[in-house]
């Protein structure tokens, strides 16, 4: 336990004046120096009766505190409101040419592996049903109509069948984060679970996460043949271009089945 410095010897330490005292003193000085002149009469607002002095000071203090509180509330609301960009449907390349042929699931695999119905990624808090995605007239992969769900590409393998199963989802929208908002934060070793229509569960392990410029999307690496059952999770990422109204890159998480 230490001692507080009391200042130079021989001088009495005076405590700092409280804020009500400062406000009252400032108000009194202002009223003394600003009388009201009405024609030939000069009305001085100071000194006032004691009861009016107290009421005036209390009113002034209340107005100051209310103004400060209101300003703080407005600033807090402004800082708390996230500014999400409005992201339209962003095209993701779909397999074309020879890759489209090898990406088509075989009938034997379709019979052996049930359809996927849900996706769970504990590391980034994802738990969603899966909608079905096809290919647009422009030759790009469809994306889910809602940012709250992910979709499985029906032109590729089913999760658990030999080949790459592709699942896509939005990163965000004007109302907030999308289902794959944290996809880029996945790390090798993280687990991904796909529940299928018969109740079985396919477990995948993340092997890598890559970001590609949209004009350099590795179609063959994502959709091409693989020797085992693998998974591709795709969303938008990188820099957002407000002029184009979309992100300039795609994030792809690669995973292999472990059970």
Backbone as CSV, one residue per row, in Angstrom:
resi,resn,N_x,N_y,N_z,CA_x,CA_y,CA_z,C_x,C_y,C_z
1,UNK,0.859,-1.183,0.000,0.000,0.000,0.000,0.892,1.228,0.000
2,UNK,0.706,2.129,-0.986,1.569,3.294,-1.105,0.869,4.548,-0.644
3,UNK,1.589,5.681,-0.788,1.053,6.977,-0.399,0.792,7.800,-1.640
4,UNK,-0.263,8.627,-1.564,-0.601,9.499,-2.670,0.173,10.800,-2.548
5,UNK,0.747,11.293,-3.631,1.485,12.528,-3.620,0.553,13.696,-3.296
6,UNK,0.873,14.438,-2.230,0.019,15.535,-1.794,0.487,16.871,-2.325
7,UNK,1.488,16.915,-3.157,1.969,18.164,-3.726,3.101,18.732,-2.897
8,UNK,3.525,19.958,-3.198,4.645,20.569,-2.475,4.344,20.700,-0.999
9,UNK,5.367,20.580,-0.100,5.146,20.712,1.345,4.575,22.080,1.687
10,UNK,3.719,22.109,2.680,3.169,23.365,3.161,1.927,23.816,2.419
11,UNK,1.533,23.106,1.342,0.325,23.483,0.604,-0.752,22.448,0.827
12,UNK,-1.962,22.891,1.111,-3.071,21.976,1.350,-3.579,21.434,0.020
13,UNK,-3.759,20.157,-0.048,-4.267,19.530,-1.275,-5.772,19.741,-1.396
14,UNK,-6.193,20.324,-2.513,-7.612,20.554,-2.749,-8.127,19.564,-3.788
15,UNK,-9.218,18.918,-3.474,-9.769,17.955,-4.445,-10.298,18.671,-5.686
16,UNK,-10.295,17.975,-6.816,-10.835,18.520,-8.044,-12.341,18.784,-7.891
17,UNK,-12.844,19.928,-8.423,-14.279,20.214,-8.286,-15.112,19.179,-9.038
18,UNK,-16.271,18.877,-8.511,-17.156,17.913,-9.163,-17.791,18.551,-10.384
19,UNK,-18.322,17.690,-11.305,-18.923,18.238,-12.530,-20.162,19.085,-12.264
20,UNK,-20.996,18.804,-11.215,-22.122,19.726,-10.951,-21.643,21.126,-10.575
21,UNK,-20.525,21.187,-9.813,-19.985,22.486,-9.427,-19.491,23.262,-10.630
22,UNK,-18.809,22.550,-11.539,-18.302,23.195,-12.754,-19.447,23.744,-13.592
23,UNK,-20.513,22.928,-13.757,-21.662,23.367,-14.549,-22.341,24.571,-13.915
24,UNK,-22.527,24.520,-12.593,-23.209,25.617,-11.896,-22.404,26.911,-11.996
25,UNK,-21.085,26.818,-11.834,-20.236,28.010,-11.904,-20.258,28.615,-13.302
26,UNK,-20.154,27.758,-14.305,-20.181,28.238,-15.690,-21.503,28.905,-16.018
27,UNK,-22.618,28.320,-15.557,-23.937,28.880,-15.817,-24.104,30.228,-15.118
28,UNK,-23.621,30.322,-13.866,-23.749,31.587,-13.114,-22.984,32.703,-13.810
29,UNK,-21.757,32.418,-14.236,-20.951,33.451,-14.907,-21.603,33.916,-16.198
30,UNK,-22.199,32.989,-16.927,-22.834,33.352,-18.202,-24.060,34.238,-17.966
31,UNK,-24.857,33.874,-16.951,-26.054,34.652,-16.658,-25.717,36.050,-16.151
32,UNK,-24.611,36.154,-15.386,-24.194,37.453,-14.879,-23.820,38.398,-16.026
33,UNK,-23.215,37.849,-17.079,-22.668,38.669,-18.154,-23.617,38.823,-19.342
34,UNK,-24.800,38.212,-19.288,-25.732,38.278,-20.402,-27.133,38.669,-19.914
35,UNK,-27.291,39.906,-19.460,-28.640,40.356,-19.059,-29.523,40.534,-20.286
36,UNK,-30.827,40.547,-20.066,-31.796,40.737,-21.150,-32.266,42.187,-21.127
37,UNK,-32.161,42.884,-22.254,-32.565,44.281,-22.360,-33.872,44.358,-23.139
38,UNK,-34.935,44.870,-22.479,-36.247,45.039,-23.100,-36.599,46.511,-23.052
39,UNK,-36.385,47.230,-24.139,-36.651,48.675,-24.165,-35.723,49.392,-23.220
40,UNK,-36.306,50.052,-22.229,-35.502,50.796,-21.248,-35.186,49.981,-20.013
41,UNK,-35.690,48.736,-19.985,-35.496,47.890,-18.810,-34.408,46.850,-19.064
42,UNK,-33.621,46.646,-18.069,-32.586,45.607,-18.110,-32.933,44.543,-17.085
43,UNK,-33.120,43.348,-17.561,-33.490,42.240,-16.676,-32.294,41.337,-16.503
44,UNK,-31.856,41.232,-15.267,-30.706,40.359,-14.984,-31.223,38.990,-14.516
45,UNK,-30.643,37.973,-15.107,-31.040,36.608,-14.751,-30.271,36.075,-13.558
46,UNK,-29.354,36.892,-13.069,-28.581,36.498,-11.891,-28.355,37.719,-11.003
47,UNK,-28.468,37.635,-9.703,-28.742,36.426,-8.937,-30.209,36.018,-8.962
48,UNK,-30.463,34.761,-8.793,-31.807,34.203,-8.725,-32.097,33.744,-7.306
49,UNK,-33.379,33.572,-6.975,-33.702,32.948,-5.688,-33.068,31.568,-5.591
50,UNK,-32.748,31.154,-4.392,-32.004,29.913,-4.187,-32.683,28.715,-4.809
51,UNK,-34.003,28.628,-4.679,-34.707,27.478,-5.255,-34.600,27.463,-6.769
52,UNK,-34.649,28.653,-7.399,-34.536,28.730,-8.849,-33.119,28.419,-9.314
53,UNK,-32.130,28.790,-8.483,-30.744,28.454,-8.833,-30.581,26.945,-8.950
54,UNK,-31.090,26.246,-7.951,-30.964,24.789,-7.959,-31.689,24.188,-9.160
55,UNK,-32.913,24.660,-9.424,-33.691,24.114,-10.537,-33.012,24.379,-11.868
56,UNK,-32.455,25.588,-12.030,-31.783,25.936,-13.289,-30.558,25.067,-13.516
57,UNK,-29.747,24.880,-12.473,-28.553,24.034,-12.585,-28.926,22.595,-12.887
58,UNK,-29.961,22.105,-12.214,-30.386,20.731,-12.454,-30.865,20.540,-13.886
59,UNK,-31.618,21.547,-14.381,-32.098,21.462,-15.756,-30.939,21.477,-16.746
60,UNK,-29.958,22.342,-16.518,-28.805,22.420,-17.419,-28.026,21.111,-17.412
61,UNK,-27.806,20.565,-16.208,-27.072,19.299,-16.126,-27.830,18.189,-16.828
62,UNK,-29.148,18.160,-16.663,-29.945,17.121,-17.314,-29.878,17.201,-18.818
63,UNK,-29.945,18.448,-19.354,-29.866,18.614,-20.805,-28.526,18.173,-21.348
64,UNK,-27.444,18.497,-20.621,-26.108,18.090,-21.074,-25.975,16.580,-21.083
65,UNK,-26.435,15.938,-20.003,-26.338,14.478,-19.927,-27.195,13.807,-20.977
66,UNK,-28.398,14.335,-21.209,-29.277,13.749,-22.217,-28.669,13.857,-23.598
67,UNK,-28.049,15.025,-23.884,-27.414,15.191,-25.183,-26.256,14.241,-25.370
68,UNK,-25.431,14.091,-24.315,-24.296,13.178,-24.415,-24.764,11.746,-24.569
69,UNK,-25.816,11.382,-23.803,-26.332,10.015,-23.907,-26.900,9.722,-25.266
70,UNK,-27.654,10.687,-25.819,-28.231,10.493,-27.142,-27.166,10.349,-28.199
71,UNK,-26.112,11.181,-28.102,-25.015,11.075,-29.073,-24.347,9.719,-28.984
72,UNK,-24.100,9.244,-27.754,-23.471,7.936,-27.589,-24.323,6.816,-28.145
73,UNK,-25.666,6.926,-27.954,-26.558,5.887,-28.452,-26.539,5.836,-29.966
74,UNK,-26.570,7.027,-30.595,-26.532,7.065,-32.059,-25.231,6.473,-32.581
75,UNK,-24.102,6.838,-31.931,-22.805,6.309,-32.369,-22.745,4.805,-32.182
76,UNK,-23.283,4.323,-31.052,-23.260,2.881,-30.803,-24.071,2.136,-31.842
77,UNK,-25.262,2.681,-32.180,-26.086,2.020,-33.188,-25.412,2.025,-34.544
78,UNK,-24.716,3.132,-34.845,-24.036,3.220,-36.144,-22.903,2.214,-36.226
79,UNK,-22.143,2.075,-35.107,-21.021,1.148,-35.113,-21.491,-0.294,-35.107
80,UNK,-22.635,-0.550,-34.467,-23.094,-1.929,-34.356,-23.720,-2.442,-35.637
81,UNK,-24.199,-1.550,-36.487,-24.889,-1.984,-37.694,-23.889,-2.451,-38.737
82,UNK,-23.841,-3.741,-39.077,-22.904,-4.220,-40.083,-23.293,-3.744,-41.466
83,UNK,-22.300,-3.411,-42.251,-22.550,-2.925,-43.605,-22.280,-4.058,-44.586
84,UNK,-23.274,-4.919,-44.803,-23.115,-6.031,-45.733,-23.408,-5.566,-47.143
85,UNK,-22.540,-5.965,-48.035,-22.762,-5.629,-49.436,-23.866,-6.510,-50.018
86,UNK,-24.608,-5.971,-50.945,-25.630,-6.743,-51.638,-24.970,-7.540,-52.752
87,UNK,-24.975,-8.841,-52.607,-24.275,-9.696,-53.548,-25.274,-10.440,-54.415
88,UNK,-25.294,-10.174,-55.707,-26.203,-10.890,-56.591,-25.708,-12.296,-56.847
89,UNK,-26.464,-13.039,-57.618,-26.065,-14.394,-57.966,-24.730,-14.354,-58.703
90,UNK,-23.730,-14.996,-58.161,-22.398,-14.986,-58.756,-22.171,-16.301,-59.503
91,UNK,-21.794,-16.228,-60.769,-21.608,-17.464,-61.535,-20.405,-18.261,-61.064
92,UNK,-20.568,-19.568,-60.998,-19.474,-20.496,-60.696,-19.351,-21.429,-61.884
93,UNK,-18.182,-21.554,-62.473,-18.048,-22.411,-63.655,-18.531,-23.828,-63.394
94,UNK,-19.238,-24.375,-64.366,-19.678,-25.769,-64.313,-18.837,-26.567,-65.305
95,UNK,-18.759,-27.869,-65.145,-17.931,-28.663,-66.061,-18.457,-28.600,-67.488
96,UNK,-17.546,-28.486,-68.426,-17.907,-28.453,-69.845,-17.000,-29.415,-70.606
97,UNK,-17.437,-29.799,-71.786,-16.614,-30.653,-72.637,-16.361,-32.012,-72.026
98,UNK,-15.122,-32.547,-72.181,-14.797,-33.887,-71.669,-15.014,-34.025,-70.172
99,UNK,-14.772,-32.922,-69.430,-14.931,-32.985,-67.977,-16.380,-33.241,-67.613
100,UNK,-17.299,-32.680,-68.392,-18.717,-32.880,-68.110,-19.076,-34.354,-68.184
101,UNK,-18.457,-35.076,-69.083,-18.759,-36.500,-69.227,-18.262,-37.291,-68.019
102,UNK,-17.032,-37.022,-67.588,-16.496,-37.786,-66.462,-17.133,-37.356,-65.152
103,UNK,-17.681,-36.134,-65.108,-18.289,-35.672,-63.868,-19.665,-36.269,-63.642
104,UNK,-20.293,-36.823,-64.694,-21.617,-37.398,-64.532,-21.539,-38.663,-63.679
105,UNK,-22.354,-38.773,-62.638,-22.308,-39.969,-61.798,-22.793,-41.195,-62.561
106,UNK,-22.177,-42.321,-62.298,-22.574,-43.563,-62.947,-23.850,-44.111,-62.314
107,UNK,-24.636,-44.839,-63.115,-25.905,-45.369,-62.616,-25.690,-46.324,-61.447
108,UNK,-24.610,-47.092,-61.501,-24.335,-48.037,-60.416,-24.072,-47.297,-59.108
109,UNK,-23.363,-46.182,-59.210,-23.080,-45.396,-58.020,-24.359,-44.767,-57.479
110,UNK,-25.219,-44.304,-58.387,-26.469,-43.702,-57.943,-27.319,-44.705,-57.160
111,UNK,-27.303,-45.939,-57.617,-28.095,-46.970,-56.949,-27.498,-47.314,-55.587
112,UNK,-26.166,-47.248,-55.468,-25.503,-47.667,-54.236,-25.414,-46.566,-53.185
113,UNK,-25.377,-45.309,-53.619,-25.181,-44.187,-52.696,-26.444,-43.322,-52.645
114,UNK,-27.057,-43.182,-51.476,-28.282,-42.373,-51.361,-28.008,-40.885,-51.601
115,UNK,-29.061,-40.161,-51.867,-28.951,-38.721,-52.084,-28.569,-37.988,-50.791
116,UNK,-27.774,-36.923,-50.911,-27.428,-36.131,-49.723,-28.587,-35.228,-49.326
117,UNK,-28.771,-35.051,-48.023,-29.884,-34.216,-47.558,-29.445,-33.087,-46.618
118,UNK,-28.380,-33.284,-45.850,-27.914,-32.217,-44.949,-26.392,-32.153,-44.948
119,UNK,-25.888,-30.988,-44.549,-24.444,-30.751,-44.452,-24.135,-30.130,-43.095
120,UNK,-23.104,-30.647,-42.426,-22.683,-30.113,-41.135,-21.166,-29.937,-41.132
121,UNK,-20.725,-28.718,-40.753,-19.287,-28.434,-40.639,-19.072,-27.784,-39.272
122,UNK,-18.762,-28.557,-38.250,-18.666,-28.010,-36.890,-17.652,-26.881,-36.747
123,UNK,-16.534,-26.938,-37.450,-15.467,-25.951,-37.271,-15.902,-24.533,-37.596
124,UNK,-16.879,-24.369,-38.489,-17.338,-23.025,-38.866,-18.832,-22.838,-38.601
125,UNK,-19.415,-23.730,-37.822,-20.795,-23.565,-37.398,-21.837,-23.726,-38.487
126,UNK,-21.566,-24.569,-39.475,-22.520,-24.784,-40.570,-23.387,-26.000,-40.296
127,UNK,-24.687,-25.835,-40.419,-25.636,-26.936,-40.351,-26.818,-26.554,-41.235
128,UNK,-26.977,-27.246,-42.356,-27.964,-26.827,-43.337,-28.504,-28.018,-44.118
129,UNK,-29.719,-27.861,-44.616,-30.225,-28.827,-45.576,-29.582,-28.557,-46.918
130,UNK,-29.647,-29.509,-47.826,-29.048,-29.370,-49.144,-30.137,-29.338,-50.214
131,UNK,-30.092,-28.290,-51.034,-30.984,-28.230,-52.188,-30.231,-28.780,-53.391
132,UNK,-30.941,-29.027,-54.484,-30.315,-29.576,-55.690,-29.988,-28.455,-56.668
133,UNK,-28.780,-28.513,-57.232,-28.320,-27.501,-58.174,-27.982,-28.147,-59.510
134,UNK,-28.335,-27.452,-60.581,-27.999,-27.916,-61.921,-27.072,-26.934,-62.611
135,UNK,-27.207,-26.831,-63.938,-26.392,-25.924,-64.735,-27.305,-24.906,-65.402
136,UNK,-26.894,-23.635,-65.410,-27.696,-22.580,-66.027,-27.558,-22.627,-67.548
137,UNK,-28.414,-21.863,-68.222,-28.346,-21.788,-69.687,-27.022,-21.209,-70.156
138,UNK,-26.369,-20.420,-69.292,-25.080,-19.827,-69.644,-23.921,-20.780,-69.389
139,UNK,-24.224,-21.989,-68.907,-23.167,-22.962,-68.664,-22.455,-22.805,-67.343
140,UNK,-23.073,-22.120,-66.401,-22.478,-21.978,-65.071,-23.274,-22.795,-64.058
141,UNK,-22.645,-23.052,-62.941,-23.299,-23.817,-61.890,-24.378,-22.965,-61.233
142,UNK,-25.557,-23.528,-61.063,-26.601,-22.819,-60.335,-26.150,-22.599,-58.889
143,UNK,-26.695,-21.561,-58.287,-26.436,-21.321,-56.869,-27.764,-21.323,-56.130
144,UNK,-27.777,-21.618,-54.837,-29.040,-21.647,-54.094,-29.766,-20.302,-54.155
145,UNK,-31.082,-20.351,-54.210,-31.882,-19.125,-54.223,-31.799,-18.395,-52.891
146,UNK,-31.510,-19.126,-51.822,-31.392,-18.544,-50.485,-29.942,-18.589,-50.027
147,UNK,-29.509,-17.553,-49.311,-28.148,-17.541,-48.769,-28.033,-18.395,-47.507
148,UNK,-29.165,-18.895,-47.003,-29.168,-19.631,-45.740,-28.968,-21.130,-45.920
149,UNK,-28.939,-21.609,-47.163,-28.772,-23.043,-47.406,-27.673,-23.253,-48.444
150,UNK,-27.142,-24.485,-48.471,-26.174,-24.877,-49.481,-26.846,-25.828,-50.463
151,UNK,-26.192,-26.041,-51.596,-26.776,-26.908,-52.611,-25.774,-27.898,-53.179
152,UNK,-26.269,-29.084,-53.490,-25.440,-30.146,-54.076,-25.622,-30.149,-55.590
153,UNK,-24.512,-30.218,-56.336,-24.533,-30.241,-57.791,-24.905,-31.638,-58.272
154,UNK,-26.095,-31.754,-58.874,-26.606,-33.069,-59.282,-25.855,-33.651,-60.475
155,UNK,-25.054,-32.834,-61.166,-24.282,-33.345,-62.296,-22.994,-34.021,-61.889
156,UNK,-22.661,-33.976,-60.631,-21.445,-34.626,-60.137,-21.765,-35.846,-59.301
157,UNK,-20.757,-36.331,-58.633,-20.923,-37.526,-57.798,-21.742,-37.213,-56.551
158,UNK,-22.390,-38.235,-56.031,-23.049,-38.097,-54.738,-21.995,-38.233,-53.649
159,UNK,-22.135,-37.514,-52.543,-21.149,-37.639,-51.465,-21.019,-39.084,-50.978
160,UNK,-19.833,-39.627,-51.114,-19.579,-41.019,-50.752,-19.347,-41.907,-51.948
161,UNK,-19.705,-41.430,-53.145,-19.438,-42.179,-54.377,-18.073,-41.762,-54.921
162,UNK,-17.469,-42.611,-55.742,-16.185,-42.282,-56.340,-16.323,-41.037,-57.214
163,UNK,-15.428,-40.073,-56.999,-15.472,-38.827,-57.745,-15.690,-37.642,-56.824
164,UNK,-15.623,-36.426,-57.386,-15.812,-35.230,-56.555,-17.277,-34.835,-56.441
165,UNK,-17.795,-34.798,-55.232,-19.131,-34.265,-54.978,-18.989,-32.766,-54.719
166,UNK,-19.798,-31.961,-55.400,-19.669,-30.504,-55.331,-20.858,-29.914,-54.579
167,UNK,-20.558,-29.089,-53.585,-21.576,-28.391,-52.806,-21.233,-26.905,-52.805
168,UNK,-22.197,-26.064,-53.181,-21.959,-24.620,-53.274,-22.898,-23.857,-52.354
169,UNK,-22.464,-22.666,-51.929,-23.282,-21.807,-51.074,-22.801,-20.372,-51.137
170,UNK,-23.654,-19.449,-50.707,-23.314,-18.025,-50.735,-22.416,-17.644,-49.567
171,UNK,-21.642,-16.584,-49.775,-20.806,-16.054,-48.694,-21.579,-15.035,-47.858
172,UNK,-22.390,-14.183,-48.520,-23.193,-13.209,-47.775,-24.218,-12.565,-48.698
173,UNK,-24.943,-11.580,-48.152,-25.926,-10.806,-48.919,-26.120,-9.482,-48.204
174,UNK,-27.078,-8.679,-48.656,-27.307,-7.383,-48.024,-27.888,-7.503,-46.625
175,UNK,-28.360,-8.688,-46.238,-28.948,-8.859,-44.907,-27.996,-9.499,-43.911
176,UNK,-26.840,-9.980,-44.355,-25.898,-10.574,-43.422,-25.125,-11.734,-44.012
177,UNK,-24.404,-12.484,-43.165,-23.576,-13.589,-43.633,-24.396,-14.695,-44.284
178,UNK,-23.799,-15.339,-45.290,-24.406,-16.499,-45.921,-23.936,-17.776,-45.251
179,UNK,-24.428,-18.899,-45.743,-24.131,-20.190,-45.117,-22.642,-20.527,-45.168
180,UNK,-21.923,-20.050,-46.207,-20.490,-20.329,-46.331,-19.643,-19.091,-46.034
181,UNK,-20.113,-18.230,-45.145,-19.388,-17.003,-44.826,-17.987,-17.286,-44.286
182,UNK,-17.832,-18.358,-43.522,-16.544,-18.679,-42.901,-15.815,-19.823,-43.615
183,UNK,-16.202,-20.128,-44.841,-15.603,-21.276,-45.524,-14.087,-21.144,-45.643
184,UNK,-13.589,-19.943,-45.917,-12.156,-19.735,-46.093,-11.360,-19.983,-44.816
185,UNK,-12.048,-20.069,-43.675,-11.353,-20.286,-42.400,-11.129,-21.762,-42.087
186,UNK,-11.662,-22.659,-42.945,-11.419,-24.082,-42.716,-9.932,-24.394,-42.827
187,UNK,-9.507,-25.395,-42.082,-8.097,-25.795,-42.073,-7.993,-27.302,-42.315
188,UNK,-6.873,-27.763,-42.852,-6.700,-29.208,-43.052,-6.950,-29.977,-41.757
189,UNK,-7.716,-31.035,-41.873,-8.070,-31.835,-40.708,-9.470,-31.576,-40.204
190,UNK,-10.055,-30.414,-40.535,-11.430,-30.145,-40.124,-12.381,-31.157,-40.764
191,UNK,-13.445,-31.481,-40.059,-14.359,-32.525,-40.527,-15.639,-31.959,-41.126
192,UNK,-16.135,-32.662,-42.108,-17.371,-32.302,-42.788,-18.269,-33.534,-42.805
193,UNK,-19.543,-33.356,-42.428,-20.481,-34.475,-42.359,-21.625,-34.251,-43.353
194,UNK,-21.927,-35.275,-44.128,-23.054,-35.227,-45.052,-24.021,-36.343,-44.681
195,UNK,-25.229,-35.959,-44.266,-26.268,-36.943,-43.959,-27.022,-37.261,-45.245
196,UNK,-27.289,-38.561,-45.463,-27.943,-38.977,-46.694,-29.368,-39.462,-46.431
197,UNK,-30.088,-39.672,-47.522,-31.523,-39.936,-47.435,-31.856,-41.179,-46.618
198,UNK,-30.960,-42.146,-46.585,-31.228,-43.371,-45.817,-30.778,-43.261,-44.369
199,UNK,-30.327,-42.083,-43.975,-29.879,-41.876,-42.596,-28.396,-42.102,-42.391
200,UNK,-27.695,-42.627,-43.382,-26.256,-42.868,-43.244,-25.501,-41.544,-43.256
201,UNK,-24.289,-41.578,-42.717,-23.491,-40.368,-42.583,-22.145,-40.562,-43.270
202,UNK,-21.824,-39.653,-44.189,-20.526,-39.677,-44.863,-19.624,-38.637,-44.197
203,UNK,-18.448,-39.063,-43.751,-17.508,-38.187,-43.069,-16.343,-37.852,-43.989
204,UNK,-16.061,-36.550,-44.136,-14.954,-36.085,-44.969,-13.984,-35.272,-44.115
205,UNK,-12.725,-35.251,-44.568,-11.682,-34.469,-43.885,-11.123,-33.442,-44.863
206,UNK,-11.078,-32.183,-44.429,-10.539,-31.117,-45.272,-9.039,-31.356,-45.502
207,UNK,-8.636,-31.248,-46.763,-7.216,-31.400,-47.107,-6.561,-30.068,-47.469
208,UNK,-7.328,-29.169,-48.067,-6.788,-27.851,-48.415,-7.923,-26.895,-48.731
209,UNK,-7.610,-25.596,-48.660,-8.556,-24.536,-49.010,-7.823,-23.568,-49.925
210,UNK,-8.406,-23.300,-51.087,-7.748,-22.452,-52.078,-8.687,-21.326,-52.529
211,UNK,-8.081,-20.198,-52.906,-8.830,-19.074,-53.472,-8.339,-18.832,-54.892
212,UNK,-9.285,-18.760,-55.838,-8.948,-18.596,-57.250,-9.677,-17.391,-57.824
213,UNK,-8.998,-16.621,-58.676,-9.673,-15.581,-59.437,-10.718,-16.243,-60.319
214,UNK,-11.866,-15.585,-60.474,-12.962,-16.204,-61.225,-12.582,-16.538,-62.665
215,UNK,-11.706,-15.720,-63.246,-11.307,-16.000,-64.628,-10.204,-17.055,-64.717
216,UNK,-9.798,-17.600,-63.568,-8.786,-18.663,-63.544,-9.285,-19.849,-62.722
217,UNK,-10.573,-20.049,-62.712,-11.154,-21.138,-61.927,-10.661,-22.486,-62.458
218,UNK,-10.141,-23.368,-61.581,-9.582,-24.659,-62.018,-10.672,-25.712,-62.230
219,UNK,-11.390,-25.601,-63.329,-12.542,-26.477,-63.580,-12.168,-27.950,-63.492
220,UNK,-11.048,-28.316,-64.088,-10.666,-29.734,-64.102,-10.337,-30.242,-62.711
221,UNK,-9.629,-29.431,-61.924,-9.260,-29.854,-60.575,-10.488,-30.009,-59.686
222,UNK,-11.505,-29.170,-59.923,-12.701,-29.209,-59.079,-13.649,-30.324,-59.514
223,UNK,-13.882,-30.447,-60.825,-14.887,-31.383,-61.323,-14.307,-32.662,-61.919
224,UNK,-13.003,-32.674,-62.166,-12.410,-33.822,-62.849,-12.425,-35.097,-62.024
225,UNK,-12.107,-36.236,-62.658,-12.170,-37.532,-61.972,-11.164,-37.639,-60.830
226,UNK,-11.538,-38.399,-59.810,-10.655,-38.676,-58.669,-10.693,-40.176,-58.385
227,UNK,-9.644,-40.740,-57.782,-9.606,-42.184,-57.536,-10.469,-42.634,-56.367
228,UNK,-10.942,-41.662,-55.567,-11.752,-42.013,-54.397,-12.886,-41.007,-54.229
229,UNK,-13.629,-41.164,-53.160,-14.748,-40.246,-52.886,-14.211,-38.954,-52.274
230,UNK,-14.485,-37.851,-52.940,-14.002,-36.560,-52.462,-15.144,-35.542,-52.446
231,UNK,-14.844,-34.384,-51.868,-15.853,-33.335,-51.708,-15.244,-31.989,-52.055
232,UNK,-16.032,-31.142,-52.730,-15.622,-29.774,-53.033,-16.686,-28.820,-52.479
233,UNK,-16.275,-27.895,-51.647,-17.170,-26.872,-51.099,-16.783,-25.541,-51.730
234,UNK,-17.748,-24.855,-52.362,-17.432,-23.666,-53.147,-18.277,-22.482,-52.707
235,UNK,-17.637,-21.307,-52.646,-18.342,-20.051,-52.408,-17.559,-18.923,-53.064
236,UNK,-18.055,-17.705,-52.935,-17.331,-16.546,-53.441,-16.327,-16.077,-52.391
237,UNK,-15.399,-15.234,-52.788,-14.410,-14.737,-51.839,-13.502,-13.707,-52.472
238,UNK,-12.438,-13.380,-51.748,-11.506,-12.386,-52.239,-12.061,-10.982,-52.096
239,UNK,-11.720,-10.123,-53.035,-12.125,-8.716,-53.002,-13.522,-8.552,-53.584
240,UNK,-14.324,-7.712,-52.925,-15.650,-7.394,-53.447,-15.554,-6.145,-54.319
241,UNK,-16.063,-6.237,-55.555,-16.049,-5.117,-56.490,-17.431,-4.474,-56.517
242,UNK,-17.584,-3.279,-55.935,-18.915,-2.653,-55.899,-19.443,-2.294,-57.286
243,UNK,-18.564,-2.056,-58.228,-19.014,-1.719,-59.578,-19.642,-2.934,-60.256
244,UNK,-19.012,-4.094,-60.073,-19.551,-5.317,-60.656,-20.661,-5.914,-59.793
245,UNK,-20.661,-5.555,-58.517,-21.661,-6.100,-57.602,-21.394,-7.542,-57.228
246,UNK,-20.122,-7.966,-57.243,-19.804,-9.350,-56.896,-18.347,-9.443,-56.457
247,UNK,-18.015,-10.600,-55.886,-16.634,-10.871,-55.505,-15.829,-11.277,-56.738
248,UNK,-14.524,-11.076,-56.656,-13.662,-11.341,-57.803,-13.061,-12.739,-57.799
249,UNK,-13.282,-13.480,-56.721,-12.660,-14.807,-56.610,-13.654,-15.842,-56.113
250,UNK,-13.235,-17.089,-56.175,-13.976,-18.209,-55.579,-13.086,-18.901,-54.559
251,UNK,-13.695,-19.336,-53.467,-13.011,-20.142,-52.460,-13.460,-21.581,-52.631
252,UNK,-12.499,-22.504,-52.696,-12.799,-23.921,-52.834,-12.108,-24.685,-51.706
253,UNK,-12.905,-25.423,-50.941,-12.360,-26.298,-49.901,-12.395,-27.726,-50.406
254,UNK,-11.252,-28.404,-50.382,-11.123,-29.778,-50.864,-11.146,-30.733,-49.677
255,UNK,-11.863,-31.846,-49.833,-11.947,-32.822,-48.737,-11.999,-34.233,-49.315
256,UNK,-11.542,-35.187,-48.511,-11.589,-36.600,-48.898,-12.411,-37.352,-47.852
257,UNK,-13.084,-38.428,-48.300,-13.895,-39.211,-47.385,-13.014,-40.078,-46.507
258,UNK,-13.351,-40.131,-45.216,-12.614,-40.966,-44.272,-13.491,-42.089,-43.729
259,UNK,-14.793,-41.987,-43.882,-15.694,-43.068,-43.465,-17.090,-42.832,-44.019
